[in-house]
């Protein structure tokens, strides 16, 4: 099963290497990894997408919590959260198909961020399903280049993602 792990860390040299090393050293795969500063410049948030059963994820989280400079670790998969990813995609364009591409961009609430006589760069954010549907629709026009961020996730509600407790449900009441 796919899991989204949120890791609040001190913004210090080597933290990313230690986190990535933990995964590679134990043979766990990272599907995506994003990291950036938070509202506090001395603290960064890492969002890692990985796969594993409950036992594997539990072990990963326990090991992450032991790392120097790691402040909080949460598996957001079981929390009510929002996920997004960003794709920049460059496609071939001609006078003939430019209107069709603009219609697709508008339908998906994407944005054209660069346009030349031969190409169009489109920015689109959303869920993985939305992004994959968009890519498949523009594929026939000819994809020149495609880059994507890793997934970002944030818990819903007024509390910080890093401060969330176990979700309330029948098993946790």
Buried (B, 14 or more C-beta within 10 A) or exposed (E): EEBBBBBBBEBEEEBBEBBBEBBEEEEBEBEBBBBEEBEEEEBBBBBBBBEBEEEBBEEBBEBBEEBEBBEBBBBBBBBEBEBBBBBBBBBBBEEEBBEBBBEBBEEBEBEBEEBEEEBBBBBBBBEBEBBEEBBEBBEEBEEBEBEBBBBBBBBEEEEBBBEBEEEEEEEEE
